[in-house]
Amino acid sequence: MIKRTFTKVGTSTLATIYTVPQGARTELKMLWISNISGSNSTISITYYNAVENATISLFDGYALSSKTFFTVGGEAHEFLVMGENDYIQVRSTHSCTFLISLIEYDNQFKNL
């Protein structure tokens, strides 16, 4: 088990903030978004599930006021389990900082 944090400044194009490595699974524990710009921003966050070959929109065109932030998750019972090659992508119309905290698990001996 490895606890990790990844960050990315959003742009107008969807960009991958995290991909689950080969031989691992991940619990996405918290997502924190901060609008660091002087303007209101619109954000989008997607989750790609490799097994299903499906992209799921977690937030699509969510409005975030200038100089504000919000969080999703963070409690012990709030998490998203991700498998090998799943990934999270982010996008914003103005400068927004995206931060995710997660726990990676090695699948080597778990037959997953």
DRENLORO-771472 format. One record per atom (N, C-alpha, C, CB): x, y, z; residue in three letters; atom name; residue number from 1. Coordinates in steps of 0.001 Angstrom, whole numbers, plus 500000, padded with zeros to 6 digits. Glycine has a CB too. Layout:
<atoms>
X:Y:Z:ALA:CA:NUM
...
</atoms>
This chain:
<atoms>
500841:498833:500000:MET:N:1
500000:500000:500000:MET:CA:1
500894:501240:500000:MET:C:1
499039:499992:501215:MET:CB:1
500587:502166:499082:ILE:N:2
501329:503418:498981:ILE:CA:2
500321:504559:498908:ILE:C:2
502282:503421:497733:ILE:CB:2
500460:505531:499798:LYS:N:3
499615:506722:499750:LYS:CA:3
500296:507745:498855:LYS:C:3
499361:507304:501183:LYS:CB:3
499514:508331:497919:ARG:N:4
500108:509243:496947:ARG:CA:4
499192:510436:496704:ARG:C:4
500395:508514:495627:ARG:CB:4
499765:511513:496221:THR:N:5
499029:512715:495844:THR:CA:5
499533:513187:494492:THR:C:5
499182:513832:496917:THR:CB:5
498604:513601:493636:PHE:N:6
498947:514116:492308:PHE:CA:6
498235:515441:492101:PHE:C:6
498563:513100:491187:PHE:CB:6
498882:516362:491386:THR:N:7
498283:517661:491107:THR:CA:7
498419:517999:489624:THR:C:7
498936:518755:491972:THR:CB:7
497538:518866:489168:LYS:N:8
497599:519357:487795:LYS:CA:8
496848:520678:487749:LYS:C:8
496997:518320:486779:LYS:CB:8
497364:521619:486970:VAL:N:9
496636:522855:486703:VAL:CA:9
495810:522608:485447:VAL:C:9
497611:524095:486531:VAL:CB:9
494509:522843:485566:GLY:N:10
493606:522579:484460:GLY:CA:10
493787:523538:483298:GLY:C:10
492198:522638:484937:GLY:CB:10
493558:523020:482097:THR:N:11
493557:523824:480875:THR:CA:11
492249:523537:480138:THR:C:11
494812:523506:479967:THR:CB:11
492093:524090:478968:SER:N:12
490852:523915:478213:SER:CA:12
490726:522538:477560:SER:C:12
490756:524977:477154:SER:CB:12
491772:521718:477670:THR:N:13
491765:520372:477109:THR:CA:13
491807:519345:478232:THR:C:13
492955:520172:476146:THR:CB:13
491030:518262:478089:LEU:N:14
491101:517196:479090:LEU:CA:14
492532:516682:479187:LEU:C:14
490128:516038:478740:LEU:CB:14
493049:516620:480416:ALA:N:15
494408:516137:480658:ALA:CA:15
494374:515094:481762:ALA:C:15
495361:517305:481033:ALA:CB:15
495152:514048:481605:THR:N:16
495188:512966:482584:THR:CA:16
495987:513403:483811:THR:C:16
495799:511685:481964:THR:CB:16
495361:513290:484972:ILE:N:17
496029:513615:486228:ILE:CA:17
496602:512352:486873:ILE:C:17
495053:514314:487194:ILE:CB:17
495991:511177:486588:TYR:N:18
496480:509931:487189:TYR:CA:18
495976:508737:486391:TYR:C:18
496033:509818:488667:TYR:CB:18
496872:507747:486196:THR:N:19
496530:506463:485587:THR:CA:19
496977:505357:486529:THR:C:19
497192:506302:484178:THR:CB:19
496114:504382:486773:VAL:N:20
496468:503251:487641:VAL:CA:20
497530:502417:486931:VAL:C:20
495204:502377:487991:VAL:CB:20
498666:502158:487585:PRO:N:21
499737:501375:486961:PRO:CA:21
499359:499906:486758:PRO:C:21
500990:501460:487804:PRO:CB:21
500111:499239:485879:GLN:N:22
499960:497793:485693:GLN:CA:22
500217:497097:487020:GLN:C:22
500928:497259:484593:GLN:CB:22
499457:496070:487316:GLY:N:23
499661:495283:488523:GLY:CA:23
499200:495967:489792:GLY:C:23
501090:494943:488654:GLY:CB:23
498346:496986:489666:ALA:N:24
497892:497710:490851:ALA:CA:24
496397:497980:490765:ALA:C:24
498664:499029:491013:ALA:CB:24
495842:498330:491882:ARG:N:25
494494:498896:491957:ARG:CA:25
494597:500077:492899:ARG:C:25
493414:497833:492451:ARG:CB:25
493648:500967:492823:THR:N:26
493755:502222:493554:THR:CA:26
492431:502595:494191:THR:C:26
494223:503338:492633:THR:CB:26
492509:503175:495381:GLU:N:27
491355:503824:496002:GLU:CA:27
491571:505326:495875:GLU:C:27
491175:503389:497514:GLU:CB:27
490741:505975:495078:LEU:N:28
490759:507429:494998:LEU:CA:28
490021:507940:496224:LEU:C:28
490106:507958:493660:LEU:CB:28
490737:508596:497122:LYS:N:29
490183:508991:498416:LYS:CA:29
489605:510401:498426:LYS:C:29
491240:508886:499467:LYS:CB:29
490262:511345:497758:MET:N:30
489811:512715:497814:MET:CA:30
490198:513460:496549:MET:C:30
490379:513410:499035:MET:CB:30
489309:514353:496140:LEU:N:31
489563:515239:495022:LEU:CA:31
489343:516656:495527:LEU:C:31
488641:514908:493791:LEU:CB:31
490333:517521:495332:TRP:N:32
490284:518908:495795:TRP:CA:32
490522:519799:494599:TRP:C:32
491336:519185:496921:TRP:CB:32
489624:520774:494394:ILE:N:33
489738:521679:493259:ILE:CA:33
489717:523108:493770:ILE:C:33
488598:521441:492233:ILE:CB:33
490661:523925:493301:SER:N:34
490750:525326:493700:SER:CA:34
490815:526195:492453:SER:C:34
491986:525572:494609:SER:CB:34
489928:527191:492385:ASN:N:35
489975:528149:491283:ASN:CA:35
490937:529256:491682:ASN:C:35
488547:528724:490950:ASN:CB:35
492135:529230:491124:ILE:N:36
493174:530187:491485:ILE:CA:36
493156:531422:490588:ILE:C:36
494534:529524:491418:ILE:CB:36
492236:531448:489636:SER:N:37
492181:532572:488698:SER:CA:37
491324:533704:489265:SER:C:37
491623:532112:487335:SER:CB:37
491341:534818:488590:GLY:N:38
490525:535959:488975:GLY:CA:38
489157:535939:488335:GLY:C:38
491222:537231:488621:GLY:CB:38
488830:534848:487641:SER:N:39
487536:534730:486952:SER:CA:39
486831:533450:487371:SER:C:39
487726:534756:485417:SER:CB:39
485513:533449:487214:ASN:N:40
484773:532218:487430:ASN:CA:40
485218:531202:486386:ASN:C:40
483234:532462:487360:ASN:CB:40
485202:529922:486755:SER:N:41
485671:528866:485869:SER:CA:41
484634:527754:485785:SER:C:41
487020:528310:486354:SER:CB:41
484711:527004:484721:THR:N:42
483892:525809:484558:THR:CA:42
484851:524626:484511:THR:C:42
482987:525884:483258:THR:CB:42
484559:523601:485310:ILE:N:43
485448:522442:485360:ILE:CA:43
484724:521184:484903:ILE:C:43
486001:522248:486776:ILE:CB:43
485506:520238:484414:SER:N:44
485003:518919:484052:SER:CA:44
486010:517883:484535:SER:C:44
484762:518802:482506:SER:CB:44
485483:516770:485052:ILE:N:45
486325:515664:485529:ILE:CA:45
485711:514371:485018:ILE:C:45
486445:515656:487107:ILE:CB:45
486545:513525:484392:THR:N:46
486059:512249:483886:THR:CA:46
486861:511094:484487:THR:C:46
486137:512216:482349:THR:CB:46
486216:509939:484524:TYR:N:47
486837:508696:484983:TYR:CA:47
486703:507681:483855:TYR:C:47
486174:508165:486319:TYR:CB:47
487836:507117:483430:TYR:N:48
487827:506082:482401:TYR:CA:48
487991:504730:483060:TYR:C:48
488941:506321:481354:TYR:CB:48
487043:503814:482806:ASN:N:49
487077:502449:483323:ASN:CA:49
487547:501536:482197:ASN:C:49
485670:502003:483869:ASN:CB:49
488779:501013:482314:ALA:N:50
489396:500226:481243:ALA:CA:50
488669:498906:480991:ALA:C:50
490848:499949:481580:ALA:CB:50
488175:498243:482027:VAL:N:51
487493:496956:481861:VAL:CA:51
486228:497133:481024:VAL:C:51
487144:496339:483238:VAL:CB:51
485493:498180:481289:GLU:N:52
484247:498453:480567:GLU:CA:52
484470:499276:479298:GLU:C:52
483274:499179:481477:GLU:CB:52
485686:499794:479105:ASN:N:53
485996:500692:477996:ASN:CA:53
484975:501829:477951:ASN:C:53
486012:499920:476650:ASN:CB:53
484760:502446:479120:ALA:N:54
483737:503491:479240:ALA:CA:54
484292:504695:479989:ALA:C:54
482485:502950:479958:ALA:CB:54
483928:505876:479516:THR:N:55
484274:507116:480190:THR:CA:55
483038:507638:480907:THR:C:55
484826:508167:479189:THR:CB:55
483200:507935:482172:ILE:N:56
482100:508412:483006:ILE:CA:56
482400:509846:483413:ILE:C:56
481896:507502:484264:ILE:CB:56
481447:510712:483191:SER:N:57
481610:512110:483571:SER:CA:57
481251:512269:485041:SER:C:57
480734:513038:482684:SER:CB:57
482231:512652:485871:LEU:N:58
481972:512890:487286:LEU:CA:58
481446:514301:487509:LEU:C:58
483242:512661:488109:LEU:CB:58
482038:515261:486812:PHE:N:59
481571:516647:486802:PHE:CA:59
481672:517125:485363:PHE:C:59
482411:517568:487785:PHE:CB:59
480612:517738:484863:ASP:N:60
480623:518224:483483:ASP:CA:60
480088:519649:483464:ASP:C:60
479777:517299:482548:ASP:CB:60
480977:520601:483263:GLY:N:61
480571:521998:483235:GLY:CA:61
480177:522547:484588:GLY:C:61
479441:522167:482296:GLY:CB:61
480829:522068:485646:TYR:N:62
480550:522526:487005:TYR:CA:62
481152:523919:487197:TYR:C:62
481117:521524:488060:TYR:CB:62
480340:524880:487642:ALA:N:63
480809:526256:487833:ALA:CA:63
481506:526403:489179:ALA:C:63
479634:527249:487733:ALA:CB:63
482673:527029:489148:LEU:N:64
483448:527269:490365:LEU:CA:64
483855:528740:490370:LEU:C:64
484710:526323:490446:LEU:CB:64
483392:529468:491373:SER:N:65
483655:530904:491466:SER:CA:65
485135:531184:491669:SER:C:65
482850:531518:492606:SER:CB:65
485537:532387:491287:SER:N:66
486913:532828:491439:SER:CA:66
487352:532756:492890:SER:C:66
487077:534241:490911:SER:CB:66
488594:532270:493106:LYS:N:67
489235:532214:494429:LYS:CA:67
488473:531335:495433:LYS:C:67
489366:533620:494992:LYS:CB:67
487760:530320:494944:THR:N:68
487075:529386:495833:THR:CA:68
487577:527967:495564:THR:C:68
485532:529469:495643:THR:CB:68
487177:527030:496414:PHE:N:69
487561:525635:496239:PHE:CA:69
486438:524742:496723:PHE:C:69
488870:525319:496991:PHE:CB:69
486507:523462:496362:PHE:N:70
485616:522471:496948:PHE:CA:70
486310:521122:496946:PHE:C:70
484272:522401:496181:PHE:CB:70
485816:520235:497794:THR:N:71
486388:518900:497900:THR:CA:71
485302:517853:497689:THR:C:71
487072:518703:499269:THR:CB:71
485737:516690:497214:VAL:N:72
484874:515526:497082:VAL:CA:72
485598:514401:497789:VAL:C:72
484558:515172:495567:VAL:CB:72
484907:513729:498701:GLY:N:73
485514:512627:499442:GLY:CA:73
486285:513118:500643:GLY:C:73
486425:511826:498545:GLY:CB:73
487193:512285:501103:GLY:N:74
488022:512632:502241:GLY:CA:74
487678:511860:503501:GLY:C:74
487913:514083:502510:GLY:CB:74
486472:511332:503571:GLU:N:75
486076:510528:504736:GLU:CA:75
486465:509060:504503:GLU:C:75
484536:510656:505002:GLU:CB:75
486563:508303:505572:ALA:N:76
487019:506913:505478:ALA:CA:76
486129:506056:504582:ALA:C:76
487080:506300:506857:ALA:CB:76
484848:506325:504539:HIS:N:77
483913:505510:503763:HIS:CA:77
483654:506064:502356:HIS:C:77
482603:505398:504508:HIS:CB:77
484373:507095:501950:GLU:N:78
484187:507716:500645:GLU:CA:78
485408:507449:499771:GLU:C:78
483939:509236:500790:GLU:CB:78
485238:506614:498739:PHE:N:79
486355:506310:497843:PHE:CA:79
485819:505729:496542:PHE:C:79
487353:505324:498511:PHE:CB:79
486658:505761:495525:LEU:N:80
486372:505166:494231:LEU:CA:80
487470:504154:493955:LEU:C:80
486284:506249:493095:LEU:CB:80
487107:502883:493776:VAL:N:81
488092:501841:493483:VAL:CA:81
488340:501823:491984:VAL:C:81
487612:500440:493986:VAL:CB:81
489612:501907:491621:MET:N:82
490015:501941:490218:MET:CA:82
490928:500754:489925:MET:C:82
490725:503279:489876:MET:CB:82
490806:500194:488725:GLY:N:83
491631:499059:488323:GLY:CA:83
492747:499469:487380:GLY:C:83
490775:498001:487667:GLY:CB:83
493549:498476:486982:GLU:N:84
494660:498711:486048:GLU:CA:84
494202:499507:484837:GLU:C:84
495271:497379:485594:GLU:CB:84
494985:500512:484483:ASN:N:85
494778:501353:483296:ASN:CA:85
493564:502271:483365:ASN:C:85
494647:500486:482101:ASN:CB:85
492841:502287:484469:ASP:N:86
491805:503300:484649:ASP:CA:86
492496:504637:484850:ASP:C:86
490865:502958:485856:ASP:CB:86
491819:505735:484508:TYR:N:87
492442:507037:484713:TYR:CA:87
491410:508128:484978:TYR:C:87
493284:507407:483506:TYR:CB:87
491906:509230:485531:ILE:N:88
491121:510421:485821:ILE:CA:88
491657:511550:484954:ILE:C:88
491179:510794:487343:ILE:CB:88
490742:512286:484300:GLN:N:89
491128:513441:483499:GLN:CA:89
490396:514687:484007:GLN:C:89
490821:513197:481996:GLN:CB:89
491042:515847:483845:VAL:N:90
490485:517108:484322:VAL:CA:90
490595:518179:483234:VAL:C:90
491205:517568:485611:VAL:CB:90
489706:519174:483343:ARG:N:91
489706:520303:482404:ARG:CA:91
489073:521500:483115:ARG:C:91
488927:519951:481070:ARG:CB:91
489533:522712:482790:SER:N:92
488921:523930:483327:SER:CA:92
489055:525064:482325:SER:C:92
489566:524323:484674:SER:CB:92
488112:526000:482383:THR:N:93
488152:527125:481445:THR:CA:93
489132:528197:481888:THR:C:93
486768:527730:481290:THR:CB:93
489466:528245:483176:HIS:N:94
490472:529164:483714:HIS:CA:94
491405:528360:484624:HIS:C:94
489800:530362:484500:HIS:CB:94
492454:528975:485116:SER:N:95
493430:528258:485949:SER:CA:95
492799:527726:487227:SER:C:95
494602:529172:486297:SER:CB:95
492679:526424:487293:CYS:N:96
492206:525740:488500:CYS:CA:96
493225:524668:488852:CYS:C:96
490772:525117:488292:CYS:CB:96
493489:524509:490135:THR:N:97
494382:523468:490601:THR:CA:97
493548:522260:490999:THR:C:97
495255:523962:491785:THR:CB:97
493902:521099:490468:PHE:N:98
493246:519842:490800:PHE:CA:98
494235:519015:491609:PHE:C:98
492771:519074:489510:PHE:CB:98
493807:518469:492720:LEU:N:99
494651:517642:493569:LEU:CA:99
493868:516386:493917:LEU:C:99
495100:518410:494859:LEU:CB:99
494494:515225:493741:ILE:N:100
493861:513975:494151:ILE:CA:100
494770:513258:495140:ILE:C:100
493557:513069:492922:ILE:CB:100
494143:512654:496131:SER:N:101
494856:511803:497089:SER:CA:101
494323:510392:496915:SER:C:101
494676:512308:498578:SER:CB:101
495243:509424:496925:LEU:N:102
494829:508050:496664:LEU:CA:102
495729:507065:497389:LEU:C:102
494839:507764:495165:LEU:CB:102
495285:505826:497378:ILE:N:103
496070:504719:497931:ILE:CA:103
496206:503671:496837:ILE:C:103
495398:504112:499229:ILE:CB:103
497458:503315:496511:GLU:N:104
497726:502278:495515:GLU:CA:104
498006:500961:496232:GLU:C:104
498924:502674:494597:GLU:CB:104
497461:499887:495690:TYR:N:105
497680:498537:496210:TYR:CA:105
498298:497676:495117:TYR:C:105
496349:497908:496719:TYR:CB:105
499232:496835:495485:ASP:N:106
499873:495908:494566:ASP:CA:106
498982:494680:494420:ASP:C:106
501297:495515:495063:ASP:CB:106
498631:494309:493188:ASN:N:107
497765:493149:492933:ASN:CA:107
498537:491838:492784:ASN:C:107
496948:493388:491686:ASN:CB:107
499834:491865:492916:GLN:N:108
500666:490706:492596:GLN:CA:108
500190:489416:493274:GLN:C:108
502093:490984:492994:GLN:CB:108
499825:489459:494525:PHE:N:109
499466:488237:495247:PHE:CA:109
497987:488173:495589:PHE:C:109
500279:488128:496511:PHE:CB:109
497182:489019:494979:LYS:N:110
495778:489084:495361:LYS:CA:110
494842:488482:494330:LYS:C:110
495392:490499:495608:LYS:CB:110
495380:488001:493215:ASN:N:111
494578:487377:492166:ASN:CA:111
493429:488280:491720:ASN:C:111
494030:486040:492653:ASN:CB:111
493712:489577:491533:LEU:N:112
492669:490521:491107:LEU:CA:112
492816:490881:489659:LEU:C:112
492705:491778:491949:LEU:CB:112
</atoms>
